[in-house]
């Protein structure tokens, strides 16, 4: 009898355990894996796992190694990892080491101009780029330095002395922006050598070569007007980088360029996609890269013709409903990568090219996921109003029962040109949304990489056009399902997704019962007047709002401006804004909230003073999650 009772209790316990669903608290306890590279001896992978601490309101990292073939991870100290990994900042001959630091170059503050007024808080600018992303320009710039690697105490040399330019690039550039040439005689670095207003209206970064002997610098990509980034050398010493062609267009097609015998070869020119990242094969015969395709990120390979002059061919080598992210390195026929899907955060995998199979190497969050009933996601292809087939991801709640009716959320992706794939966000997390009982509809509308360059580009200068029909086609199609509660539809999104929310709020014709917009563009005119990367709005809006004879621009500032549809707002809206977001400045949220309040619409303003376009601090992230679902519970 006791045995029977024990079995019953055990079974009930296991069943109850399996019925748990992901919560905001559970999401923020998950480890966040980042691959650091292959060890010097070529036998193991070095990685770190970062876990947020709510109590300390910061994230804590631990470092590990694991054999290339899998096995048990070994924890190591951060200092040990520096000895285990190849230091790409040390010159190939071992004599010198690269570094970067901020250097005061320009006068900005009142006390810079008037030393006797040392308590002044004044800031003085003669051009734009006076602030960028989340930081005001204080007159300092990132510069690349090199110095003796060991022994000598000579002062490192600033190879950009007195230049008001940045390398690494702000705000996101790092060590990947500067490298040694194979002969240790030159330093290659990425820089946009423009300042002030010229900087703010251009995307023209170039690769520069500094020669240690002559102390001179030359522009290696002067003829290209768009982005030149991510320089590296092939195993045989050929300079390779990523390139976009058009100045001012941050979402242009990104191609792999190889400089071979003073001629630049575009390896992906005839392939209809855009490269995310790449890595040379150890033998130098091909380049592996990651790119979006059909709602996922996959691994591709392109051969390098070299002296053989054989035809260049791009081949997709992985497929499935998951995202391949970092290409960490190689182990024979195996490619080591990180991988996610909508239900699982990043882990390390080994992909065998001959067997076409993945082997999972790490299990950072397996224990946590084993306790959960996870959602299911489905592909759905919807016919758009212009007769195209559009992929729509539909994420269904755990233990989904199609005989029931579920509140349903239309998710609007930011960008506006960015892939909507099998990503795992720690804020806009589809698995978490579905686990709270919502069906999630996530359309690959115009402006998404992975469906050809034409599909991606169609959103430019057409923010309120076909893409809005795409959104409504997606939600209307899924709403035909019996399991969708048509009386409880919501619409959520951030950045361009926030713009989409504001715009749809004025044209949705009572489809939605609740809206949530985070750091969204509300007024295209004031956005143009206050954002920091002016090139973006110049391109996407087609020009400035004062260009009265510019029909494309006038459409962006009038027909496609959400403020012109506020008179039709009639639906509760939560508006979220980071105080240090200079990309979509705070005035956008203030204008929207004020309009909603003065129109008597139920609305709430969640203000995060120290956050930028993202939410980075753990406790702010938890407030965000709780307010997000509290709002949906109140209004949906």
C-alpha positions in Angstrom: 0.0 0.0 0.0 2.8 2.4 0.9 4.6 1.5 -2.4 1.4 2.2 -4.4 0.8 5.5 -2.5 4.5 6.5 -3.1 4.1 5.8 -6.8 0.9 7.8 -7.0 2.5 10.8 -5.2 5.6 10.5 -7.3 3.6 10.5 -10.5 1.6 13.5 -9.3 4.7 15.3 -8.4 6.3 14.6 -11.8 3.1 15.7 -13.6 2.9 18.9 -11.6 6.6 19.6 -12.3 6.1 19.1 -16.0 3.1 21.5 -15.9 5.2 24.5 -14.9 5.5 27.2 -17.5 8.1 29.9 -18.1 7.7 33.0 -15.9 9.5 36.4 -16.1 11.4 35.4 -13.0 12.4 32.1 -14.5 13.5 33.8 -17.7 15.8 36.1 -15.9 17.4 33.2 -14.0 18.6 31.5 -17.2 22.2 31.5 -18.1 23.3 33.5 -21.2 26.0 31.7 -23.1 28.7 33.6 -25.1 31.4 31.7 -27.0 34.8 33.2 -26.6 36.7 30.9 -29.1 38.7 27.7 -29.6 41.7 27.2 -27.2 45.3 27.6 -28.5 45.8 23.8 -28.4 42.7 23.3 -30.5 41.2 20.8 -28.1 38.5 22.8 -26.3 36.0 25.6 -26.6 36.2 28.5 -24.2 32.9 30.2 -23.3 31.2 32.3 -20.6 27.8 32.1 -19.0 26.3 35.4 -17.7 23.4 35.3 -15.2 21.5 38.3 -14.0 21.4 38.9 -10.2 18.2 40.7 -9.2 19.6 41.3 -5.7 22.7 43.1 -6.9 21.0 44.5 -10.0 23.9 43.4 -12.3 25.0 40.4 -14.2 27.6 37.9 -13.1 29.8 35.9 -15.5 31.5 32.5 -15.1 34.0 31.0 -17.5 34.2 27.5 -18.8 36.0 25.2 -21.2 34.5 22.1 -22.8 36.2 19.6 -25.2 35.5 20.1 -28.9 33.9 16.6 -28.9 31.6 17.4 -25.9 31.8 16.2 -22.3 31.8 17.9 -18.9 32.6 21.6 -18.7 35.4 22.8 -16.5 35.1 26.1 -14.7 38.1 28.4 -15.1 38.9 31.9 -14.0 38.6 34.9 -16.4 42.4 35.5 -16.2 43.0 31.9 -17.3 41.0 32.3 -20.4 43.4 35.0 -21.6 46.2 32.4 -21.5 44.0 29.8 -23.2 42.9 31.8 -26.2 44.9 33.2 -29.0 45.3 37.0 -28.4 44.6 38.5 -31.8 45.9 41.9 -30.5 49.4 40.5 -30.4 51.3 40.9 -33.7 52.1 37.6 -35.5 55.8 38.1 -34.7 55.0 38.5 -31.0 56.7 41.9 -30.8 53.8 44.3 -30.4 50.3 44.4 -28.9 47.3 46.5 -30.0 44.9 48.2 -27.6 42.3 51.0 -27.7 41.4 53.8 -25.3 39.5 57.1 -25.3 41.6 60.2 -26.0 40.5 63.8 -25.4 40.6 65.5 -28.8 38.0 68.2 -28.9 37.0 71.1 -26.7 33.4 70.7 -25.7 32.8 71.9 -22.1 32.8 75.5 -21.0 35.9 74.9 -18.9 37.7 73.6 -22.0 37.3 77.0 -23.6 37.4 79.1 -20.4 39.6 77.4 -17.8 38.8 80.0 -15.1 35.1 78.9 -15.3 35.8 75.4 -14.0 32.4 75.0 -12.4 30.5 75.6 -15.6 28.3 72.8 -16.9 28.0 74.3 -20.4 28.6 72.1 -23.5 29.3 73.8 -26.9 29.0 72.1 -30.3 29.6 73.3 -33.8 28.0 70.3 -35.5 25.8 67.2 -35.1 26.9 64.0 -33.5 26.8 65.9 -30.2 25.3 62.7 -28.8 25.1 59.1 -30.0 23.1 56.1 -28.9 23.1 56.8 -25.1 26.1 59.1 -24.6 26.8 62.8 -25.1 30.0 63.7 -27.0 32.5 64.9 -24.3 35.3 65.5 -26.7 36.9 62.1 -26.4 37.3 59.5 -29.2 38.4 55.9 -29.3 41.9 55.5 -30.7 44.0 52.5 -31.6 47.4 52.2 -29.9 50.3 49.8 -30.3 53.2 49.1 -28.0 55.9 46.7 -27.1 54.4 43.4 -26.1 56.6 42.5 -23.2 59.4 43.9 -21.1 59.8 47.5 -22.3 57.9 50.3 -20.7 57.8 52.5 -23.7 54.6 54.6 -24.1 52.1 53.0 -26.6 51.8 54.9 -29.9 48.5 56.5 -30.9 48.1 55.7 -34.6 45.3 58.2 -34.9 46.9 61.1 -33.0 44.8 64.2 -32.8 42.1 62.8 -35.1 38.5 63.5 -34.0 37.4 60.0 -35.2 36.6 56.7 -33.6 38.1 53.3 -33.9 36.7 51.1 -32.5 33.5 52.6 -33.9 30.9 53.9 -31.4 28.7 52.7 -29.9 29.2 49.0 -30.5 32.7 48.5 -32.0 35.3 46.4 -30.2 38.5 44.6 -30.9 37.1 43.3 -34.1 37.6 46.8 -35.5 41.4 46.5 -35.6 43.8 43.7 -36.7 47.4 43.0 -37.6 48.6 42.2 -41.1 50.2 38.7 -41.3 53.7 40.2 -41.6 53.2 42.4 -38.5 54.2 45.5 -40.5 50.7 47.1 -40.7 47.6 47.6 -38.6 44.2 47.6 -40.3 41.4 49.4 -38.6 37.8 50.5 -39.2 37.0 54.1 -39.1 34.4 56.7 -40.3 36.7 59.7 -40.8 34.0 62.2 -40.7 33.1 64.6 -37.8 30.1 66.5 -36.7 27.2 66.8 -39.1 29.1 65.0 -41.8 29.4 62.0 -39.5 25.7 62.0 -38.6 24.6 61.9 -42.2 26.9 59.1 -43.5 27.6 55.4 -43.1 30.9 55.6 -45.0 33.3 53.6 -42.8 36.5 52.5 -44.4 39.4 50.2 -43.8 42.6 52.1 -43.1 46.2 50.7 -43.1 48.8 52.1 -40.8 52.4 51.2 -41.5 54.6 50.9 -38.5 57.8 51.8 -40.3 56.7 54.9 -42.2 54.1 56.0 -39.6 51.7 56.7 -42.6 48.1 55.8 -43.1 46.3 54.9 -46.3 42.6 54.3 -47.1 42.2 50.8 -48.5 38.5 51.1 -49.4 38.3 54.7 -50.6 36.2 53.8 -53.6 33.4 52.3 -51.6 30.9 54.8 -50.1 29.0 52.5 -47.7 30.0 50.4 -44.7 33.3 48.5 -44.8 33.6 46.4 -41.6 34.9 43.3 -39.9 38.4 43.0 -41.5 40.3 39.7 -41.2 42.9 37.9 -43.2 42.5 34.5 -44.8 44.9 31.6 -43.8 46.9 32.6 -46.9 47.0 36.3 -46.0 44.2 37.8 -48.2 42.4 40.8 -46.6 38.7 40.0 -46.2 35.8 42.1 -45.0 32.1 42.8 -45.1 30.9 45.6 -47.4 27.7 47.6 -48.1 27.7 49.7 -51.2 25.4 52.7 -50.6 26.2 55.6 -48.3 23.5 56.4 -45.8 21.8 52.9 -46.1 22.5 51.0 -42.9 20.5 47.9 -44.1 22.1 47.5 -47.5 23.1 44.1 -48.8 26.2 43.0 -46.8 28.7 41.1 -49.0 32.0 39.2 -48.4 34.9 40.9 -50.1 38.3 39.3 -50.6 41.3 41.3 -51.9 43.3 38.9 -54.0 46.4 40.2 -55.8 45.1 43.8 -55.6 41.7 42.9 -57.0 38.6 42.9 -54.9 36.3 39.9 -55.3 32.8 39.9 -54.1 32.1 36.3 -53.1 28.4 36.8 -52.5 27.5 39.3 -55.2 25.2 37.0 -57.1 23.5 35.5 -54.1 20.2 37.2 -53.0 20.9 37.6 -49.4 22.8 39.6 -46.8 25.7 38.2 -44.7 25.6 38.5 -40.9 29.1 37.2 -40.0 31.8 35.0 -41.5 34.9 32.8 -40.8 37.5 31.3 -43.1 37.9 27.6 -43.3 41.3 26.5 -41.8 42.6 25.5 -45.3 41.7 28.8 -46.8 39.6 27.3 -49.6 36.2 28.6 -48.5 34.4 31.0 -46.3 31.6 30.0 -43.9 29.0 32.6 -43.0 25.7 33.1 -41.2 22.7 34.7 -42.9 18.9 34.9 -42.6 16.7 32.6 -44.8 13.0 32.0 -44.6 12.5 33.1 -41.0 15.7 31.5 -39.6 19.5 32.1 -39.4 21.5 29.4 -41.1 25.0 28.4 -41.9 26.2 28.9 -45.5 29.5 28.3 -47.3 31.1 30.0 -50.3 34.2 28.7 -52.1 37.1 31.0 -52.8 38.3 30.7 -56.4 41.9 31.9 -55.8 44.4 31.2 -58.6 42.2 28.4 -59.9 39.5 30.8 -61.0 36.8 28.3 -60.5 33.2 29.5 -60.3 32.0 30.9 -57.0 29.1 29.0 -55.5 27.1 29.8 -52.3 25.6 26.8 -50.6 23.3 26.6 -47.6 24.5 23.8 -45.3 22.1 23.8 -42.4 18.3 24.0 -42.3 15.6 23.7 -39.7 13.5 25.8 -37.3 16.4 27.2 -35.3 18.9 30.0 -35.6 22.7 29.5 -36.1 24.6 32.4 -34.6 28.3 32.5 -33.9 30.7 30.4 -36.0 33.1 29.6 -33.2 35.6 27.4 -35.0 36.3 24.0 -36.6 37.1 20.5 -35.6 37.7 18.4 -38.7 34.4 18.0 -40.6 32.6 19.7 -37.7 31.7 23.4 -37.4 31.3 24.7 -33.9 28.4 27.2 -33.6 25.9 28.6 -31.1 22.3 27.9 -31.7 18.9 29.1 -30.4 15.2 28.6 -31.1 12.1 30.3 -29.8 12.0 28.1 -26.7 15.7 27.8 -25.9 18.5 30.2 -25.2 21.9 29.9 -26.8 24.0 26.7 -26.4 27.1 25.4 -28.2 26.6 22.8 -30.9 28.9 20.9 -33.3 27.6 20.5 -36.8 28.9 17.5 -38.8 29.0 18.5 -42.5 29.1 14.9 -43.8 26.4 13.5 -41.6 24.4 16.8 -41.7 23.7 16.4 -37.9 24.1 18.6 -34.9 25.5 17.4 -31.6 24.7 19.5 -28.5 27.8 20.3 -26.5 26.6 22.4 -23.6 23.6 22.1 -21.3 23.5 25.5 -19.6 19.8 25.7 -19.1 18.7 22.0 -19.7 17.7 21.6 -16.0 15.5 24.7 -16.0 13.8 23.8 -19.3 13.2 20.2 -18.2 10.8 21.4 -15.6 8.7 23.4 -18.1 5.9 22.7 -20.5 7.0 24.7 -23.5 5.0 26.4 -26.2 4.8 25.1 -29.8 5.6 27.2 -32.8 4.3 26.7 -36.3 5.0 28.1 -39.7 2.1 29.6 -41.6 2.2 31.2 -45.0 -0.3 34.0 -45.6 -1.2 35.7 -48.9 -0.6 39.4 -48.7 -2.7 42.1 -50.3 -0.3 42.3 -53.3 -0.4 38.5 -53.8 2.9 37.5 -52.2 3.4 34.6 -49.8 4.5 35.8 -46.3 5.9 33.6 -43.6 4.1 34.1 -40.2 5.4 32.4 -37.1 2.5 31.4 -34.8 3.5 30.5 -31.2 0.9 28.5 -29.2 0.7 28.3 -25.4 1.9 25.3 -23.5 -0.6 22.4 -23.3 -2.5 24.1 -26.2 -6.1 23.0 -26.6 -7.6 24.1 -30.0 -11.1 23.8 -28.5 -10.4 26.7 -26.3 -10.2 30.4 -27.2 -7.0 32.3 -26.4 -6.2 36.1 -26.3 -3.8 36.7 -29.2 -0.9 39.2 -29.7 0.3 40.6 -33.0 4.1 41.1 -32.6 5.6 44.0 -34.6 9.4 43.6 -35.2 11.8 46.5 -34.9 14.5 47.5 -37.4 12.7 48.3 -39.6 15.0 46.0 -41.6 15.9 43.1 -39.4 15.2 39.3 -39.5 12.4 37.8 -37.5 13.8 34.4 -36.9 14.2 31.7 -34.2 15.8 34.2 -31.8 15.6 34.0 -28.1 15.2 37.4 -26.5 15.3 38.1 -22.8 12.7 40.8 -23.2 10.6 40.2 -26.3 10.5 36.5 -25.6 7.8 34.6 -27.6 8.1 31.5 -25.3 7.3 33.7 -22.3 4.4 35.4 -24.0 2.9 32.1 -25.0 3.5 30.7 -21.6 1.3 33.4 -20.1 -1.6 32.1 -22.2 -1.3 34.2 -25.3 -1.1 33.1 -28.9 1.6 35.1 -30.6 1.5 36.1 -34.3 4.9 37.2 -35.6 4.8 38.0 -39.4 7.9 38.2 -41.6 6.5 41.4 -43.1 8.3 43.6 -45.6 11.7 44.7 -44.3 12.8 41.2 -43.2 16.1 39.7 -44.3 15.9 36.2 -45.5 13.3 36.6 -48.3 15.5 38.3 -50.9 16.8 41.8 -51.0 13.8 43.2 -52.8 11.5 42.1 -50.0 13.8 43.6 -47.5 14.1 46.9 -49.2 10.4 47.4 -49.9 9.9 49.0 -46.5 12.3 51.9 -47.1 10.4 55.1 -47.7 7.1 53.1 -47.2 6.8 52.8 -43.4 3.1 53.1 -43.4 2.3 51.4 -46.7 2.4 47.7 -47.7 4.0 46.7 -44.4 0.8 47.8 -42.5 -1.3 45.6 -44.9 1.2 42.8 -44.1 0.6 43.1 -40.4 -3.2 43.2 -40.8 -3.2 40.3 -43.3 -1.3 38.2 -40.7 -3.5 38.9 -37.8 -6.7 38.6 -39.9 -5.6 35.2 -41.3 -4.7 33.7 -37.9 -7.9 35.2 -36.3 -9.9 32.9 -38.6 -8.8 30.0 -36.4 -11.4 28.9 -33.8 -8.9 29.0 -31.0 -8.4 32.8 -31.4 -10.5 35.0 -29.2 -11.3 37.7 -31.7 -12.6 40.0 -28.9 -9.1 39.9 -27.3 -6.5 40.9 -29.8 -3.5 42.9 -28.7 -0.6 44.5 -30.7 2.9 45.0 -29.3 6.3 46.1 -30.5 9.5 48.2 -30.0 11.4 50.7 -32.1 10.0 50.5 -35.6 7.6 48.0 -34.0 6.6 50.8 -31.6 6.0 53.0 -34.6 3.9 50.2 -36.0 1.8 50.1 -32.8 1.3 53.9 -32.9 0.3 53.8 -36.6 -2.0 50.8 -36.3 -3.7 52.4 -33.3 -5.1 54.9 -35.7 -6.1 52.6 -38.6 -6.9 49.2 -37.0 -10.7 49.7 -37.3 -11.4 48.2 -33.8 -9.5 45.0 -34.4 -7.3 45.4 -31.2 -8.2 45.8 -27.6 -4.8 46.7 -26.3 -1.5 48.2 -27.5 2.0 48.3 -26.1 4.7 50.5 -27.7 8.4 50.6 -26.5 10.7 53.3 -27.7 8.6 53.8 -30.8 8.6 56.6 -33.4 5.4 58.6 -32.9 6.1 61.8 -34.9 8.3 61.4 -37.9 9.0 65.2 -38.1 10.3 65.5 -34.5 12.1 62.2 -34.9 14.0 63.6 -37.8 14.8 66.7 -35.7 16.1 64.9 -32.7 17.6 61.5 -33.6 21.3 61.2 -33.8 22.0 59.0 -36.8 20.4 61.3 -39.4 21.5 59.1 -42.3 18.9 56.6 -41.2 15.9 59.0 -41.5 17.3 60.6 -44.6 17.2 57.2 -46.2 14.1 55.7 -44.8 12.0 58.9 -44.9 13.4 60.0 -48.3 14.7 63.4 -47.1 13.9 66.2 -44.7 10.4 67.4 -43.7 11.1 70.9 -45.1 11.7 69.6 -48.6 8.2 70.5 -49.8 8.8 69.5 -53.4 10.0 66.0 -52.3 6.9 63.9 -52.7 8.5 60.8 -51.0 9.6 62.8 -48.0 6.3 64.6 -47.6 4.5 61.2 -47.6 6.7 60.1 -44.7 6.0 63.2 -42.7 2.3 63.3 -43.4 0.5 60.2 -44.6 2.9 57.9 -42.8 3.1 60.0 -39.6 1.2 58.4 -36.7 0.4 61.8 -35.2 -2.0 62.4 -38.0 -4.2 59.5 -36.9 -4.4 60.2 -33.2 -8.0 61.5 -33.7 -8.9 57.9 -34.4 -7.3 56.4 -31.3 -9.8 54.6 -29.1 -7.8 51.8 -27.5 -5.8 51.4 -24.3 -2.1 51.9 -24.8 1.0 51.3 -22.6 4.0 53.4 -23.7 7.5 52.5 -22.6 10.6 54.7 -23.0 14.3 54.7 -22.0 15.6 58.1 -20.8 19.0 57.6 -22.5 17.6 56.5 -25.8 19.0 59.1 -28.3 18.1 56.9 -31.3 14.3 57.3 -30.6 14.4 60.2 -28.1 12.1 60.5 -25.2 10.0 63.2 -26.8 8.4 60.5 -29.0 6.9 58.7 -26.0 6.0 62.0 -24.3 4.0 63.2 -27.3 2.2 59.9 -27.6 1.4 59.6 -23.9 0.2 63.2 -23.8 -2.0 62.7 -26.8 -3.6 59.5 -25.3 -4.2 61.2 -21.9 -5.7 64.3 -23.4 -8.0 62.2 -25.5 -9.2 60.4 -22.4 -7.8 57.0 -23.5 -6.7 54.6 -20.8 -2.9 54.8 -21.0 0.2 54.3 -18.9 3.8 55.6 -19.2 6.6 53.3 -18.1 9.7 55.5 -18.0 13.2 54.0 -17.5 15.5 57.0 -16.9 18.9 55.1 -17.1 18.1 52.8 -20.0 18.8 53.3 -23.6 17.0 51.8 -26.6 17.2 48.5 -24.7 16.6 47.5 -21.1 19.9 46.2 -19.6 19.6 46.4 -15.8 18.0 43.3 -14.2 15.6 45.0 -11.9 14.5 47.4 -14.7 14.0 44.3 -16.9 11.8 42.7 -14.3 9.7 45.8 -13.9 9.3 45.8 -17.6 8.1 42.2 -17.7 5.7 42.7 -14.8 4.2 45.9 -16.2 3.9 44.3 -19.7 1.8 41.4 -18.5 0.0 43.5 -15.9 -1.2 45.7 -18.7 -2.3 42.9 -20.8 -4.2 41.3 -17.9 -5.9 44.7 -17.3 -6.8 45.4 -20.9 -7.0 42.1 -22.7 
